[in-house]
Amino acid sequence: MDQRLLRRRRAKRKRHKTGLNKLLQEFRPNFKLPASYRRFAYDQLQFVILPLLAFFNYLRRVTKHEYRCSVLATLVGLFIMGFLYFIIRLLDLPISNIILGFK
C-alpha cells in the first residue's frame, strides 16, 4: 500500500493540452528521426499555422450598422450603373440611326 502511494506521488502529472499543442496534436511528427529534425519540422508547421490562427482571430462578425452601410453602398452603385446604361443606350440608338442611315 505504501509503495503504491509513493509511486503515485512520484508520478508526473499529465498536463492538459491547450492552445496550439491541442490544435497541432495530430500533426506532431511521430516518425523515427533525431529529436532535432522532429523539432525543426514541428517549428516549421507552427511557423505556417500561427499566422493563420492570428488572421482568423482578427476576423469578426459584422454588426448591423456595417451590414446596412455596405448594402446601401452596393445598391447605390447598382442604381448608378443602371442609370448610366439606360442613358448610354438611349443616346446610342439615335447616333447609330444617323450613322447607318436607317429610316
C-alpha positions in Angstrom: 0.0 0.0 0.0 2.8 2.4 0.9 4.6 1.6 -2.3 1.6 2.4 -4.4 1.2 5.8 -2.6 4.9 6.6 -3.2 4.6 5.7 -6.9 1.5 8.0 -7.2 3.4 10.8 -5.6 6.4 10.4 -7.8 4.5 10.0 -11.0 4.4 13.1 -13.2 1.0 14.6 -13.6 -0.2 14.9 -17.2 -0.6 18.4 -18.4 -3.8 19.2 -20.3 -3.1 20.2 -23.8 -4.2 23.7 -24.6 -3.8 26.2 -27.3 -1.5 25.3 -30.2 -0.4 22.0 -28.7 -4.0 20.8 -28.7 -4.5 22.0 -32.3 -1.3 20.5 -33.6 -1.6 17.2 -31.7 -2.3 15.1 -34.8 0.4 17.0 -36.8 3.1 16.2 -34.3 5.7 14.1 -36.1 5.9 10.5 -34.9 8.5 9.2 -37.3 11.9 8.0 -36.1 14.2 10.8 -36.7 16.6 12.6 -34.3 14.8 15.0 -32.0 16.4 18.0 -33.7 14.8 17.1 -37.0 11.4 16.4 -35.4 11.6 19.7 -33.6 12.6 21.5 -36.8 9.6 20.1 -38.6 7.2 21.0 -35.8 8.6 24.5 -35.7 8.1 24.9 -39.4 4.5 23.7 -39.0 3.9 26.3 -36.3 5.5 28.9 -38.5 2.8 28.3 -41.1 -0.2 27.8 -38.7 0.4 30.6 -36.2 -0.2 33.5 -38.7 -3.3 31.7 -40.0 -4.7 31.5 -36.5 -3.9 35.1 -35.9 -5.7 36.1 -39.1 -8.8 34.1 -38.2 -8.9 35.6 -34.7 -8.7 39.0 -36.3 -11.9 38.3 -38.3 -15.1 39.1 -36.5 -18.8 39.2 -37.2 -20.2 42.2 -39.0 -22.5 44.5 -37.0 -25.9 45.5 -38.2 -24.8 49.1 -38.9 -21.8 47.9 -41.0 -24.0 45.5 -42.9 -26.6 48.2 -43.7 -23.9 50.6 -44.9 -22.4 48.0 -47.2 -25.8 47.1 -48.6 -26.7 50.7 -49.1 -23.4 51.4 -50.9 -24.0 48.4 -53.2 -27.5 49.4 -54.0 -26.4 53.0 -54.9 -23.6 51.7 -57.1 -26.0 49.3 -58.9 -28.5 52.2 -59.4 -25.9 54.5 -60.8 -24.6 51.8 -63.2 -28.2 51.0 -64.4 -28.9 54.7 -64.9 -25.7 55.2 -66.9 -26.6 52.1 -69.0 -30.0 53.5 -69.7 -28.7 56.9 -70.7 -26.0 55.4 -73.0 -28.5 53.1 -74.6 -30.8 56.0 -75.3 -28.0 58.0 -76.9 -26.7 55.1 -78.8 -30.0 54.5 -80.8 -30.2 57.9 -82.5 -26.4 58.0 -83.2 -26.5 54.6 -84.8 -29.5 55.6 -86.9 -27.7 58.8 -88.0 -24.5 56.9 -88.9 -26.1 53.9 -90.6 -29.0 55.9 -92.2 -31.9 53.7 -91.0 -35.3 55.2 -91.6 
